[in-house]
Amino acid sequence: MTLTVSGEPLVAYLLASVRILAWLAVVPPFSGRTVPTMAKVVLGLGLSFAVVPDGDLIPLDTISLLLNVATQVLVGVAMGFVCHLLLAAIAAAGSLVDVFGGFSLAQGFDPLSMNGTTVFGKFHQMLATVLLFVTGGHLIVIGGLLKTFQFLPLGATPDWGSFPDVLLTAFGLFFTTAVQIALPLIAVLFLADLGLALLTKVAPQMQAMAVMFPVKIGLTLLLVGLSFPVLPHAIDRMVDLSTQAMSVLSGAG
């Protein structure tokens, strides 16, 4: 039995897999070490079957093909980086809580991401990952990636003029969302610090500084627990913004 494969569809399939694999290498949680490399490759190759065109419009000469491969890598990395910024906002909010709650003193080393991490920064990152999968947000984001092949077909040259605007907007939304989630907690912790400082001045014999850290720890844990109902709505918003950002980068709007 002889198995033959046409060159154009095979090239189109490989180019589609290059864009998807470049995206998976950047977007959390797929970019973490918790997802094996072979699983990423299998997932990227499997998703490519859903978007591969016939490949008639793809130039097959060496220079054009190499340029197309580089273009697909850049497109996948650019879209993945924007999604990474938006989806990391909740983890950034947890890091802000660590700073103002005093938990940043207990900074540790995360062997999966190979960098330093704080208590609530890592906790919010794991919580955001769980909410992303529980709510089906990962399917929406992956579906948004696959739709970009309709707006930016293989072999087409992307319009990089919109990338700076999308990147600046993503940075702004990243900081805005992180501050909006952490701001109520930061305000209460600041008022607690201010009250303990005034109590120390008014009644030094009460030794308010001795109970400052236990009070802040208990108050931080209480406030973090009260903030949990906000996180699913934040995840939904970040997922919607991620799909919109990828559509804009692909030239849809």
Buried (B, 14 or more C-beta within 10 A) or exposed (E): EEEEEEEBBEBBBBBBBBBBBBBBBBBBBBBEEEBEEEEBEEBBBEBBEEBBBEBEEBEEEEEEBEEBBEBBBBBBBBBBBBBBBBBBBBBBBBBBBBBBBBBBEEBEEBEEBEEEBBBBBBBBBBBBBEBBEEBEBBEBBBEBBBBBBEBBBBBBEBEEEBBEEBBEBBEEBBEEBBBEBBEEBBEBBEEBBEEBEEBBEEEEEEEBEEEBEEBBEEBBEEBBEEBEEBBBEBBBBBBBBBBBBBBBBBBEE
